[in-house]
């Protein structure tokens, strides 16, 4: 009985510690090693970490540096965003192209894909906090004809498992078939499983759309393939990670007729948000003139979409990354410089980080032990 109580007390203490300390404490004794690497404790530690800091997570920032000729990852907390070497991460992978696509991040686990080369099929789950990674098996759905695919990453709350969903569209005579083929990879069994889609979404998920994992579902922007070449008539497409079914959610009426090039969804404080860019030309290479932020104040209620504010980017900004807790927006200048835009004063502060505009990506980040009990993909 006493050892059981001791273990409970030890669990209460250790769940409050950062992964870096817990990795060291594995060498204290066999019992400590067994406890820390136990999937049950990893789940308890993850839950405590995400619940104790739900509104103030750190940020994972990625960009491709022209100077270093590689993609660089760094962790930033609060209002601190700088190029200090103290927050740089060791990134052990090399893309066929310049940089990986970041599919998403969930509870400290980052999903990466080398989607720039369609036949590489390299999908990686990476936990920077414990320096472990898992390269997923090759997907089971491969087509001999031309096709396109999109990926989503999130958590199945019912099975307590992390999933990657892969949605594959056939191309026939330069037309996309609306009904996709779908497969799901579950971390718990580390294999792909095809699923039958009885009610496919009416909208095709855009390859250009970033994903948002919220309320147990992956969200993307989809378009009507029967419309013009710039993919107008838009909607949000959802995939429920537990029920493994698709659904749809309307965008604000005033943006449904825009191009997917001018919209981006993101999450802020557990709310679904939308970034709407405005420019004077349809060319994707033209710098943006302004940016509006929409917020769905009540999740699932499409009538609760509200335009919070519009900022004048003065034609010199290439990409907006999101709004921080301090009320400032991180933006990438057309020159590739990362800057902070004060929404109230409209002042721009350069942060000393520079790279390829489209390579910049920001995700919420937590330090967890996920993957500690999986295949040994550790690195120094």
C-alpha positions as YAML, in Angstrom:
chain: A
units: angstrom
residues:
- id: 1
  name: UNK
  ca: [0.00, 0.00, 0.00]
- id: 2
  name: UNK
  ca: [2.79, 2.43, 0.92]
- id: 3
  name: UNK
  ca: [4.61, 1.93, -2.38]
- id: 4
  name: UNK
  ca: [1.34, 2.62, -4.19]
- id: 5
  name: UNK
  ca: [0.93, 5.88, -2.28]
- id: 6
  name: UNK
  ca: [4.57, 6.75, -2.91]
- id: 7
  name: UNK
  ca: [4.06, 6.29, -6.63]
- id: 8
  name: UNK
  ca: [0.98, 8.50, -6.58]
- id: 9
  name: UNK
  ca: [2.88, 11.22, -4.76]
- id: 10
  name: UNK
  ca: [5.82, 10.84, -7.13]
- id: 11
  name: UNK
  ca: [3.49, 11.13, -10.12]
- id: 12
  name: UNK
  ca: [2.00, 14.33, -8.69]
- id: 13
  name: UNK
  ca: [5.49, 15.80, -8.35]
- id: 14
  name: UNK
  ca: [6.98, 14.64, -11.63]
- id: 15
  name: UNK
  ca: [4.01, 15.66, -13.81]
- id: 16
  name: UNK
  ca: [4.84, 19.29, -13.00]
- id: 17
  name: UNK
  ca: [8.42, 19.07, -14.30]
- id: 18
  name: UNK
  ca: [9.63, 19.88, -17.85]
- id: 19
  name: UNK
  ca: [10.61, 17.04, -20.21]
- id: 20
  name: UNK
  ca: [14.31, 17.99, -20.05]
- id: 21
  name: UNK
  ca: [14.39, 17.26, -16.31]
- id: 22
  name: UNK
  ca: [12.33, 14.08, -16.63]
- id: 23
  name: UNK
  ca: [14.71, 12.68, -19.24]
- id: 24
  name: UNK
  ca: [17.54, 13.02, -16.73]
- id: 25
  name: UNK
  ca: [15.50, 11.54, -13.88]
- id: 26
  name: UNK
  ca: [15.02, 8.28, -15.79]
- id: 27
  name: UNK
  ca: [18.49, 7.30, -14.59]
- id: 28
  name: UNK
  ca: [17.62, 7.67, -10.88]
- id: 29
  name: UNK
  ca: [16.31, 4.11, -10.60]
- id: 30
  name: UNK
  ca: [14.53, 1.40, -12.53]
- id: 31
  name: UNK
  ca: [11.22, 2.35, -10.92]
- id: 32
  name: UNK
  ca: [11.63, 5.99, -11.94]
- id: 33
  name: UNK
  ca: [12.54, 4.93, -15.48]
- id: 34
  name: UNK
  ca: [9.48, 2.67, -15.63]
- id: 35
  name: UNK
  ca: [7.19, 5.43, -14.35]
- id: 36
  name: UNK
  ca: [8.45, 8.23, -16.61]
- id: 37
  name: UNK
  ca: [8.34, 6.12, -19.78]
- id: 38
  name: UNK
  ca: [4.93, 4.65, -18.98]
- id: 39
  name: UNK
  ca: [2.25, 5.72, -21.52]
- id: 40
  name: UNK
  ca: [-0.12, 6.45, -18.66]
- id: 41
  name: UNK
  ca: [2.30, 8.90, -17.05]
- id: 42
  name: UNK
  ca: [3.08, 10.50, -20.44]
- id: 43
  name: UNK
  ca: [-0.65, 11.11, -20.87]
- id: 44
  name: UNK
  ca: [-0.95, 12.56, -17.35]
- id: 45
  name: UNK
  ca: [2.06, 14.84, -17.91]
- id: 46
  name: UNK
  ca: [0.70, 16.03, -21.28]
- id: 47
  name: UNK
  ca: [-2.73, 16.78, -19.84]
- id: 48
  name: UNK
  ca: [-1.23, 18.73, -16.92]
- id: 49
  name: UNK
  ca: [1.04, 20.71, -19.25]
- id: 50
  name: UNK
  ca: [-1.72, 21.71, -21.67]
- id: 51
  name: UNK
  ca: [-4.29, 22.49, -18.96]
- id: 52
  name: UNK
  ca: [-1.91, 24.54, -16.80]
- id: 53
  name: UNK
  ca: [-0.95, 26.84, -19.71]
- id: 54
  name: UNK
  ca: [-3.95, 26.82, -22.10]
- id: 55
  name: UNK
  ca: [-3.96, 30.54, -22.88]
- id: 56
  name: UNK
  ca: [-0.22, 31.18, -22.90]
- id: 57
  name: UNK
  ca: [1.51, 28.46, -24.91]
- id: 58
  name: UNK
  ca: [4.90, 29.02, -26.40]
- id: 59
  name: UNK
  ca: [5.26, 29.43, -30.16]
- id: 60
  name: UNK
  ca: [7.19, 27.28, -32.59]
- id: 61
  name: UNK
  ca: [8.63, 29.45, -35.37]
- id: 62
  name: UNK
  ca: [10.10, 28.06, -38.59]
- id: 63
  name: UNK
  ca: [11.79, 29.85, -41.48]
- id: 64
  name: UNK
  ca: [14.29, 29.04, -44.22]
- id: 65
  name: UNK
  ca: [17.44, 31.10, -43.74]
- id: 66
  name: UNK
  ca: [19.28, 32.29, -46.85]
- id: 67
  name: UNK
  ca: [22.39, 32.83, -44.74]
- id: 68
  name: UNK
  ca: [22.54, 29.31, -43.30]
- id: 69
  name: UNK
  ca: [20.97, 27.65, -46.36]
- id: 70
  name: UNK
  ca: [18.65, 25.56, -44.20]
- id: 71
  name: UNK
  ca: [15.32, 25.69, -42.41]
- id: 72
  name: UNK
  ca: [15.56, 26.82, -38.82]
- id: 73
  name: UNK
  ca: [13.23, 26.22, -35.88]
- id: 74
  name: UNK
  ca: [13.03, 28.19, -32.67]
- id: 75
  name: UNK
  ca: [10.81, 28.36, -29.59]
- id: 76
  name: UNK
  ca: [9.45, 31.66, -28.31]
- id: 77
  name: UNK
  ca: [7.40, 32.43, -25.21]
- id: 78
  name: UNK
  ca: [5.28, 35.42, -24.21]
- id: 79
  name: UNK
  ca: [6.19, 38.59, -26.05]
- id: 80
  name: UNK
  ca: [9.79, 37.51, -26.61]
- id: 81
  name: UNK
  ca: [10.62, 36.86, -30.24]
- id: 82
  name: UNK
  ca: [14.27, 37.22, -31.11]
- id: 83
  name: UNK
  ca: [17.07, 35.48, -32.98]
- id: 84
  name: UNK
  ca: [18.86, 34.40, -29.78]
- id: 85
  name: UNK
  ca: [20.65, 31.08, -30.16]
- id: 86
  name: UNK
  ca: [19.24, 30.00, -26.79]
- id: 87
  name: UNK
  ca: [15.84, 29.20, -28.32]
- id: 88
  name: UNK
  ca: [17.06, 27.46, -31.49]
- id: 89
  name: UNK
  ca: [16.15, 23.79, -31.99]
- id: 90
  name: UNK
  ca: [18.22, 21.01, -33.52]
- id: 91
  name: UNK
  ca: [16.39, 19.97, -36.69]
- id: 92
  name: UNK
  ca: [17.68, 16.55, -37.85]
- id: 93
  name: UNK
  ca: [15.94, 16.26, -41.24]
- id: 94
  name: UNK
  ca: [16.74, 17.35, -44.78]
- id: 95
  name: UNK
  ca: [14.02, 18.09, -47.29]
- id: 96
  name: UNK
  ca: [14.21, 17.25, -50.98]
- id: 97
  name: UNK
  ca: [13.24, 20.86, -51.47]
- id: 98
  name: UNK
  ca: [14.33, 23.77, -49.28]
- id: 99
  name: UNK
  ca: [11.99, 23.07, -46.38]
- id: 100
  name: UNK
  ca: [9.29, 20.70, -45.12]
- id: 101
  name: UNK
  ca: [5.62, 21.55, -45.04]
- id: 102
  name: UNK
  ca: [4.38, 21.86, -41.46]
- id: 103
  name: UNK
  ca: [1.04, 20.09, -41.37]
- id: 104
  name: UNK
  ca: [0.27, 21.04, -37.78]
- id: 105
  name: UNK
  ca: [1.26, 20.77, -34.13]
- id: 106
  name: UNK
  ca: [-0.71, 19.13, -31.33]
- id: 107
  name: UNK
  ca: [0.38, 18.82, -27.68]
- id: 108
  name: UNK
  ca: [4.03, 19.35, -28.56]
- id: 109
  name: UNK
  ca: [4.06, 16.87, -31.43]
- id: 110
  name: UNK
  ca: [4.81, 18.39, -34.84]
- id: 111
  name: UNK
  ca: [3.73, 16.76, -38.11]
- id: 112
  name: UNK
  ca: [5.97, 17.43, -41.12]
- id: 113
  name: UNK
  ca: [5.65, 16.39, -44.76]
- id: 114
  name: UNK
  ca: [8.02, 16.60, -47.69]
- id: 115
  name: UNK
  ca: [5.06, 17.40, -49.91]
- id: 116
  name: UNK
  ca: [7.10, 19.49, -52.34]
- id: 117
  name: UNK
  ca: [7.93, 16.17, -54.03]
- id: 118
  name: UNK
  ca: [4.69, 14.26, -54.40]
- id: 119
  name: UNK
  ca: [6.36, 10.86, -54.74]
- id: 120
  name: UNK
  ca: [8.55, 11.12, -51.65]
- id: 121
  name: UNK
  ca: [5.66, 10.33, -49.24]
- id: 122
  name: UNK
  ca: [7.85, 11.36, -46.30]
- id: 123
  name: UNK
  ca: [5.70, 12.18, -43.28]
- id: 124
  name: UNK
  ca: [7.35, 12.69, -39.89]
- id: 125
  name: UNK
  ca: [6.10, 13.12, -36.33]
- id: 126
  name: UNK
  ca: [8.64, 15.11, -34.35]
- id: 127
  name: UNK
  ca: [8.88, 16.04, -30.67]
- id: 128
  name: UNK
  ca: [11.63, 18.67, -30.32]
- id: 129
  name: UNK
  ca: [11.42, 18.74, -26.49]
- id: 130
  name: UNK
  ca: [12.74, 15.18, -26.16]
- id: 131
  name: UNK
  ca: [14.56, 15.06, -29.51]
- id: 132
  name: UNK
  ca: [12.62, 12.09, -30.81]
- id: 133
  name: UNK
  ca: [10.92, 11.51, -34.14]
- id: 134
  name: UNK
  ca: [9.00, 8.88, -36.02]
- id: 135
  name: UNK
  ca: [8.99, 8.51, -39.81]
- id: 136
  name: UNK
  ca: [5.59, 7.14, -40.78]
- id: 137
  name: UNK
  ca: [5.22, 4.12, -43.08]
- id: 138
  name: UNK
  ca: [4.56, 4.90, -46.73]
- id: 139
  name: UNK
  ca: [0.87, 5.66, -47.39]
- id: 140
  name: UNK
  ca: [-1.19, 2.83, -48.83]
- id: 141
  name: UNK
  ca: [-3.08, 4.91, -51.41]
- id: 142
  name: UNK
  ca: [-0.97, 5.51, -54.50]
- id: 143
  name: UNK
  ca: [-2.40, 6.19, -57.93]
- id: 144
  name: UNK
  ca: [-0.85, 5.62, -61.34]
- id: 145
  name: UNK
  ca: [-2.56, 8.68, -62.77]
- id: 146
  name: UNK
  ca: [-2.13, 12.33, -61.80]
- id: 147
  name: UNK
  ca: [-3.51, 13.13, -58.37]
- id: 148
  name: UNK
  ca: [-3.25, 15.59, -55.52]
- id: 149
  name: UNK
  ca: [-3.46, 15.09, -51.76]
- id: 150
  name: UNK
  ca: [-3.77, 17.05, -48.56]
- id: 151
  name: UNK
  ca: [-2.87, 16.08, -44.99]
- id: 152
  name: UNK
  ca: [-4.34, 16.82, -41.58]
- id: 153
  name: UNK
  ca: [-3.03, 16.15, -38.09]
- id: 154
  name: UNK
  ca: [-4.79, 16.03, -34.74]
- id: 155
  name: UNK
  ca: [-5.88, 14.06, -31.68]
- id: 156
  name: UNK
  ca: [-8.64, 11.50, -31.26]
- id: 157
  name: UNK
  ca: [-9.99, 12.21, -27.77]
- id: 158
  name: UNK
  ca: [-11.95, 8.94, -27.62]
- id: 159
  name: UNK
  ca: [-9.01, 6.64, -28.33]
- id: 160
  name: UNK
  ca: [-6.38, 9.04, -26.90]
- id: 161
  name: UNK
  ca: [-4.36, 8.66, -30.06]
- id: 162
  name: UNK
  ca: [-2.70, 11.01, -32.55]
- id: 163
  name: UNK
  ca: [-3.83, 10.69, -36.16]
- id: 164
  name: UNK
  ca: [-2.75, 11.84, -39.60]
- id: 165
  name: UNK
  ca: [-5.47, 11.92, -42.24]
- id: 166
  name: UNK
  ca: [-4.53, 11.81, -45.92]
- id: 167
  name: UNK
  ca: [-7.14, 12.92, -48.49]
- id: 168
  name: UNK
  ca: [-6.35, 11.91, -52.09]
- id: 169
  name: UNK
  ca: [-8.10, 13.33, -55.17]
- id: 170
  name: UNK
  ca: [-7.96, 11.80, -58.65]
- id: 171
  name: UNK
  ca: [-7.38, 14.04, -61.66]
- id: 172
  name: UNK
  ca: [-9.23, 13.17, -64.87]
- id: 173
  name: UNK
  ca: [-8.81, 15.32, -67.98]
- id: 174
  name: UNK
  ca: [-7.48, 18.16, -65.80]
- id: 175
  name: UNK
  ca: [-10.58, 17.95, -63.61]
- id: 176
  name: UNK
  ca: [-10.57, 16.99, -59.94]
- id: 177
  name: UNK
  ca: [-12.97, 14.28, -58.80]
- id: 178
  name: UNK
  ca: [-14.90, 15.63, -55.83]
- id: 179
  name: UNK
  ca: [-15.10, 12.29, -54.00]
- id: 180
  name: UNK
  ca: [-11.67, 11.58, -52.49]
- id: 181
  name: UNK
  ca: [-9.99, 8.42, -51.26]
- id: 182
  name: UNK
  ca: [-9.06, 8.72, -47.58]
- id: 183
  name: UNK
  ca: [-6.69, 6.93, -45.23]
- id: 184
  name: UNK
  ca: [-5.80, 7.50, -41.58]
- id: 185
  name: UNK
  ca: [-2.57, 6.78, -39.71]
- id: 186
  name: UNK
  ca: [-2.90, 6.17, -35.96]
- id: 187
  name: UNK
  ca: [0.24, 6.57, -33.85]
- id: 188
  name: UNK
  ca: [-0.83, 3.78, -31.48]
- id: 189
  name: UNK
  ca: [-0.55, 1.11, -34.18]
- id: 190
  name: UNK
  ca: [1.80, 3.01, -36.54]
- id: 191
  name: UNK
  ca: [0.01, 1.98, -39.72]
- id: 192
  name: UNK
  ca: [-2.32, 3.39, -42.37]
- id: 193
  name: UNK
  ca: [-5.96, 2.34, -42.64]
- id: 194
  name: UNK
  ca: [-8.28, 3.18, -45.52]
- id: 195
  name: UNK
  ca: [-11.71, 4.45, -44.54]
- id: 196
  name: UNK
  ca: [-14.92, 4.44, -46.53]
- id: 197
  name: UNK
  ca: [-16.41, 7.87, -47.19]
- id: 198
  name: UNK
  ca: [-20.18, 7.61, -47.65]
- id: 199
  name: UNK
  ca: [-20.80, 11.40, -47.58]
- id: 200
  name: UNK
  ca: [-17.89, 13.22, -49.24]
- id: 201
  name: UNK
  ca: [-17.74, 17.00, -48.87]
- id: 202
  name: UNK
  ca: [-19.07, 19.07, -51.75]
- id: 203
  name: UNK
  ca: [-15.91, 21.17, -51.68]
- id: 204
  name: UNK
  ca: [-12.40, 20.07, -52.61]
- id: 205
  name: UNK
  ca: [-9.80, 20.81, -49.94]
- id: 206
  name: UNK
  ca: [-7.26, 23.29, -51.25]
- id: 207
  name: UNK
  ca: [-3.60, 22.26, -51.35]
- id: 208
  name: UNK
  ca: [-2.84, 25.87, -50.43]
- id: 209
  name: UNK
  ca: [-4.89, 25.79, -47.23]
- id: 210
  name: UNK
  ca: [-3.27, 25.59, -43.80]
- id: 211
  name: UNK
  ca: [-5.04, 23.32, -41.35]
- id: 212
  name: UNK
  ca: [-6.48, 24.12, -37.93]
- id: 213
  name: UNK
  ca: [-7.15, 21.40, -35.36]
- id: 214
  name: UNK
  ca: [-9.94, 22.54, -33.06]
- id: 215
  name: UNK
  ca: [-12.77, 20.84, -31.16]
- id: 216
  name: UNK
  ca: [-11.60, 17.39, -32.22]
- id: 217
  name: UNK
  ca: [-11.63, 18.15, -35.95]
- id: 218
  name: UNK
  ca: [-9.20, 19.26, -38.64]
- id: 219
  name: UNK
  ca: [-10.35, 22.33, -40.57]
- id: 220
  name: UNK
  ca: [-9.26, 23.39, -44.08]
- id: 221
  name: UNK
  ca: [-10.52, 25.85, -46.69]
- id: 222
  name: UNK
  ca: [-12.21, 24.10, -49.61]
- id: 223
  name: UNK
  ca: [-13.34, 25.33, -53.02]
- id: 224
  name: UNK
  ca: [-15.90, 24.43, -55.65]
- id: 225
  name: UNK
  ca: [-13.91, 22.85, -58.54]
- id: 226
  name: UNK
  ca: [-16.57, 23.80, -61.07]
- id: 227
  name: UNK
  ca: [-15.81, 27.48, -60.59]
- id: 228
  name: UNK
  ca: [-13.05, 29.54, -62.24]
- id: 229
  name: UNK
  ca: [-9.35, 28.75, -62.14]
- id: 230
  name: UNK
  ca: [-8.66, 30.81, -59.04]
- id: 231
  name: UNK
  ca: [-10.93, 28.51, -56.98]
- id: 232
  name: UNK
  ca: [-13.77, 30.81, -55.95]
- id: 233
  name: UNK
  ca: [-16.90, 29.71, -54.04]
- id: 234
  name: UNK
  ca: [-15.26, 28.69, -50.79]
- id: 235
  name: UNK
  ca: [-16.20, 26.90, -47.59]
- id: 236
  name: UNK
  ca: [-14.52, 25.30, -44.56]
- id: 237
  name: UNK
  ca: [-14.17, 21.51, -44.76]
- id: 238
  name: UNK
  ca: [-13.87, 19.54, -41.51]
- id: 239
  name: UNK
  ca: [-12.72, 16.02, -40.71]
- id: 240
  name: UNK
  ca: [-13.74, 14.68, -37.30]
- id: 241
  name: UNK
  ca: [-10.79, 12.68, -35.92]
- id: 242
  name: UNK
  ca: [-12.96, 10.44, -33.72]
- id: 243
  name: UNK
  ca: [-15.94, 9.71, -36.00]
- id: 244
  name: UNK
  ca: [-13.74, 9.91, -39.13]
- id: 245
  name: UNK
  ca: [-16.36, 11.74, -41.16]
- id: 246
  name: UNK
  ca: [-16.39, 14.99, -43.15]
- id: 247
  name: UNK
  ca: [-18.51, 18.03, -42.50]
- id: 248
  name: UNK
  ca: [-18.70, 21.61, -43.78]
- id: 249
  name: UNK
  ca: [-18.92, 25.04, -42.18]
- id: 250
  name: UNK
  ca: [-19.76, 28.31, -43.92]
- id: 251
  name: UNK
  ca: [-17.32, 31.16, -44.17]
- id: 252
  name: UNK
  ca: [-18.52, 34.77, -43.79]
- id: 253
  name: UNK
  ca: [-20.71, 35.58, -46.78]
- id: 254
  name: UNK
  ca: [-18.50, 38.47, -47.86]
- id: 255
  name: UNK
  ca: [-15.43, 36.25, -48.36]
- id: 256
  name: UNK
  ca: [-17.01, 33.16, -49.98]
- id: 257
  name: UNK
  ca: [-16.36, 34.55, -53.44]
- id: 258
  name: UNK
  ca: [-12.69, 35.31, -52.87]
- id: 259
  name: UNK
  ca: [-9.70, 33.28, -53.98]
- id: 260
  name: UNK
  ca: [-8.07, 30.70, -51.69]
- id: 261
  name: UNK
  ca: [-4.89, 32.72, -52.23]
- id: 262
  name: UNK
  ca: [-6.41, 35.55, -50.20]
- id: 263
  name: UNK
  ca: [-7.66, 33.58, -47.18]
- id: 264
  name: UNK
  ca: [-6.00, 31.70, -44.33]
- id: 265
  name: UNK
  ca: [-7.56, 30.05, -41.27]
- id: 266
  name: UNK
  ca: [-5.82, 29.91, -37.90]
- id: 267
  name: UNK
  ca: [-6.59, 29.38, -34.21]
- id: 268
  name: UNK
  ca: [-6.32, 31.96, -31.47]
- id: 269
  name: UNK
  ca: [-7.28, 31.25, -27.83]
- id: 270
  name: UNK
  ca: [-9.33, 28.20, -28.84]
- id: 271
  name: UNK
  ca: [-11.32, 30.18, -31.39]
- id: 272
  name: UNK
  ca: [-11.47, 29.64, -35.14]
- id: 273
  name: UNK
  ca: [-10.12, 32.70, -36.96]
- id: 274
  name: UNK
  ca: [-9.77, 33.82, -40.55]
- id: 275
  name: UNK
  ca: [-7.21, 36.06, -42.17]
- id: 276
  name: UNK
  ca: [-8.45, 37.93, -45.25]
- id: 277
  name: UNK
  ca: [-5.86, 39.59, -47.48]
- id: 278
  name: UNK
  ca: [-6.62, 42.39, -49.92]
- id: 279
  name: UNK
  ca: [-4.53, 43.33, -52.93]
- id: 280
  name: UNK
  ca: [-4.83, 45.17, -56.21]
- id: 281
  name: UNK
  ca: [-3.97, 42.19, -58.41]
- id: 282
  name: UNK
  ca: [-4.87, 38.50, -58.51]
- id: 283
  name: UNK
  ca: [-1.24, 37.56, -58.98]
- id: 284
  name: UNK
  ca: [0.04, 35.58, -56.00]
- id: 285
  name: UNK
  ca: [3.34, 37.46, -56.22]
- id: 286
  name: UNK
  ca: [1.85, 40.90, -55.55]
- id: 287
  name: UNK
  ca: [2.41, 42.26, -52.06]
- id: 288
  name: UNK
  ca: [-0.69, 42.59, -49.90]
- id: 289
  name: UNK
  ca: [-2.22, 45.98, -49.19]
- id: 290
  name: UNK
  ca: [-4.31, 45.20, -46.10]
- id: 291
  name: UNK
  ca: [-5.39, 42.33, -43.88]
- id: 292
  name: UNK
  ca: [-8.63, 41.74, -41.97]
- id: 293
  name: UNK
  ca: [-9.05, 39.37, -39.04]
- id: 294
  name: UNK
  ca: [-12.34, 37.48, -38.60]
- id: 295
  name: UNK
  ca: [-13.25, 35.51, -35.46]
- id: 296
  name: UNK
  ca: [-15.97, 32.88, -35.00]
- id: 297
  name: UNK
  ca: [-17.05, 33.93, -31.50]
- id: 298
  name: UNK
  ca: [-19.25, 30.86, -30.98]
- id: 299
  name: UNK
  ca: [-17.78, 27.71, -32.50]
- id: 300
  name: UNK
  ca: [-20.14, 26.13, -35.02]
- id: 301
  name: UNK
  ca: [-22.42, 29.16, -35.23]
- id: 302
  name: UNK
  ca: [-21.70, 30.63, -38.67]
- id: 303
  name: UNK
  ca: [-23.71, 33.73, -37.77]
- id: 304
  name: UNK
  ca: [-21.14, 34.53, -35.07]
- id: 305
  name: UNK
  ca: [-18.39, 35.36, -37.58]
- id: 306
  name: UNK
  ca: [-17.22, 38.89, -36.78]
- id: 307
  name: UNK
  ca: [-14.61, 41.07, -38.44]
- id: 308
  name: UNK
  ca: [-12.50, 42.23, -35.48]
- id: 309
  name: UNK
  ca: [-10.18, 44.66, -37.21]
- id: 310
  name: UNK
  ca: [-8.42, 45.56, -40.45]
- id: 311
  name: UNK
  ca: [-4.80, 46.62, -40.63]
- id: 312
  name: UNK
  ca: [-3.10, 48.58, -43.37]
- id: 313
  name: UNK
  ca: [-0.01, 46.67, -44.45]
- id: 314
  name: UNK
  ca: [1.01, 49.48, -46.80]
- id: 315
  name: UNK
  ca: [1.81, 47.09, -49.63]
- id: 316
  name: UNK
  ca: [5.04, 45.91, -48.02]
- id: 317
  name: UNK
  ca: [4.06, 42.71, -46.23]
- id: 318
  name: UNK
  ca: [4.22, 39.24, -47.74]
- id: 319
  name: UNK
  ca: [2.60, 37.11, -45.02]
- id: 320
  name: UNK
  ca: [0.85, 37.43, -41.65]
- id: 321
  name: UNK
  ca: [1.54, 34.66, -39.13]
- id: 322
  name: UNK
  ca: [-1.04, 35.35, -36.44]
- id: 323
  name: UNK
  ca: [-2.01, 37.48, -33.47]
- id: 324
  name: UNK
  ca: [-0.06, 37.14, -30.22]
- id: 325
  name: UNK
  ca: [-1.40, 37.38, -26.68]
- id: 326
  name: UNK
  ca: [0.05, 40.88, -26.30]
- id: 327
  name: UNK
  ca: [-2.25, 42.17, -29.07]
- id: 328
  name: UNK
  ca: [0.44, 42.36, -31.73]
- id: 329
  name: UNK
  ca: [0.53, 40.59, -35.06]
- id: 330
  name: UNK
  ca: [3.60, 38.80, -36.39]
- id: 331
  name: UNK
  ca: [4.12, 39.64, -40.05]
- id: 332
  name: UNK
  ca: [6.76, 38.86, -42.66]
- id: 333
  name: UNK
  ca: [7.82, 41.83, -44.75]
- id: 334
  name: UNK
  ca: [8.13, 41.42, -48.52]
- id: 335
  name: UNK
  ca: [11.90, 41.57, -47.96]
- id: 336
  name: UNK
  ca: [11.73, 38.42, -45.78]
- id: 337
  name: UNK
  ca: [12.20, 40.26, -42.47]
- id: 338
  name: UNK
  ca: [10.05, 39.12, -39.53]
- id: 339
  name: UNK
  ca: [8.35, 42.00, -37.74]
- id: 340
  name: UNK
  ca: [5.81, 42.72, -35.03]
- id: 341
  name: UNK
  ca: [2.89, 44.96, -35.98]
- id: 342
  name: UNK
  ca: [1.23, 46.88, -33.14]
- id: 343
  name: UNK
  ca: [-2.48, 46.89, -33.96]
- id: 344
  name: UNK
  ca: [-3.17, 50.01, -31.85]
- id: 345
  name: UNK
  ca: [-0.23, 52.25, -32.79]
- id: 346
  name: UNK
  ca: [0.24, 50.73, -36.29]
- id: 347
  name: UNK
  ca: [3.99, 50.66, -35.65]
- id: 348
  name: UNK
  ca: [6.24, 47.92, -37.05]
- id: 349
  name: UNK
  ca: [9.21, 46.55, -35.07]
- id: 350
  name: UNK
  ca: [11.77, 44.38, -36.85]
- id: 351
  name: UNK
  ca: [12.78, 41.28, -34.90]
- id: 352
  name: UNK
  ca: [16.13, 40.40, -36.47]
- id: 353
  name: UNK
  ca: [14.98, 37.21, -38.24]
- id: 354
  name: UNK
  ca: [15.07, 36.95, -42.04]
- id: 355
  name: UNK
  ca: [14.22, 34.22, -44.55]
- id: 356
  name: UNK
  ca: [12.08, 33.15, -47.50]
- id: 357
  name: UNK
  ca: [8.65, 34.75, -47.07]
- id: 358
  name: UNK
  ca: [6.57, 31.61, -47.65]
- id: 359
  name: UNK
  ca: [8.82, 29.49, -45.42]
- id: 360
  name: UNK
  ca: [7.71, 31.31, -42.27]
- id: 361
  name: UNK
  ca: [5.28, 29.31, -40.14]
- id: 362
  name: UNK
  ca: [4.11, 29.64, -36.54]
- id: 363
  name: UNK
  ca: [2.35, 27.08, -34.32]
- id: 364
  name: UNK
  ca: [1.36, 26.90, -30.66]
- id: 365
  name: UNK
  ca: [3.84, 24.72, -28.81]
- id: 366
  name: UNK
  ca: [3.92, 22.72, -25.57]
- id: 367
  name: UNK
  ca: [6.83, 20.70, -24.14]
- id: 368
  name: UNK
  ca: [5.63, 17.13, -23.64]
- id: 369
  name: UNK
  ca: [6.93, 13.53, -23.51]
- id: 370
  name: UNK
  ca: [4.92, 12.21, -26.46]
- id: 371
  name: UNK
  ca: [6.94, 9.64, -28.50]
- id: 372
  name: UNK
  ca: [9.12, 8.78, -25.48]
- id: 373
  name: UNK
  ca: [7.60, 5.29, -25.41]
- id: 374
  name: UNK
  ca: [7.71, 4.84, -29.20]
- id: 375
  name: UNK
  ca: [10.34, 3.67, -31.66]
- id: 376
  name: UNK
  ca: [13.77, 5.00, -30.79]
- id: 377
  name: UNK
  ca: [14.22, 7.83, -33.21]
- id: 378
  name: UNK
  ca: [16.40, 9.89, -30.89]
- id: 379
  name: UNK
  ca: [19.14, 12.23, -32.10]
- id: 380
  name: UNK
  ca: [21.87, 14.31, -30.53]
...
